[in-house]
Amino acid sequence: MHGRAGSGTLPRVDGRTLNERDELLRLAVELRAQAEWQLATGATGSLPAERRSLRIAPTSSDARRAPASAPSPRNQSSPGGALAAESSARPTAPASDAASTPVATEAALSTAALPLSPEREAAKLRLLELAAEVKTCTKCTLYAARTQTVFARGNPAAELCFIGEGPGADEDAAGFPFVGKAGQLLDRMIAAMGYARDDVYVCNIVKCRPPNNRKPEPDEMGKCMPYLREQLELVSPKVIVALGATAVEGLLGAGGGITRLRGQWKLYRAIPVMPTFHPAYLLRSPEAKRDVWADLQAVLKHLGRSPPPVGRSA
Ligand code: URA
């Protein structure tokens, strides 16, 4: 969307070099939008790409919008494809978001240009309240050993939600899900799909770390499920990816082994669920990445998206 032509030069937006005033204005608006979005939603990370994009003064090129289609996949049939390639740099937003960016004139540059439906506003506020309720939860014994609760990360209005088992030591220390080694691999999976890290919503079956990273007990999962149920109602994703056997068990009550269940669509309260291997398992068994990549491609297909070409996701 915009980028620097080289050090010491001013950035170009939509084929136009910005003057210093334009650039300061653009930065101020982006920073304000970011701060207001974080305050309003309780989300972390950067503003979703579709909310971040601002154009300075319309030009004739605004009339020539790129079609809102994602780039065609080069790697779709290659097992492991982009996931195996695993670019670790920060991914860009899905192409369709960039193409649907609203145009803003200088006068209109404000967060008012970021409309949210009243339902979405209400959902985001309720998510904030829910996170606050979870912080003081003592419904099961896991609270006793936690450093802090781990509610969620990412976009609370995401179309895609990843659900794991429960916080590990890194997450317990940070207060956010999937920030350790498994989380870094999850981020590369997200990037390989063509999403930015904060375009998707990420949470867990239980919100407190089980001691020694043991699997949460059924009663611990059961006591925590009402929080997840409400989270999912509020975020209302189009697809859930259940990461590993515990996530599948917590969501669907289904035992029977992730090896058998992965790759097969299920439903959680009318939301399609794709069970797949947990990233921690992939760290131990990298050969399973090809299966996970097949599952993630099925998810993209369901969402009407294509993975970006290999090397383009970052
Ligand atoms: N594993 C999980 O299932 N969740 C996390 O948040 C981190 C690791």
Residues whose N, C-alpha, C, O or C-beta is under 5 A from the ligand:
A	BS01	URA	G164 E165 G166 P167 G168 E171 P177 F178 A182 N204
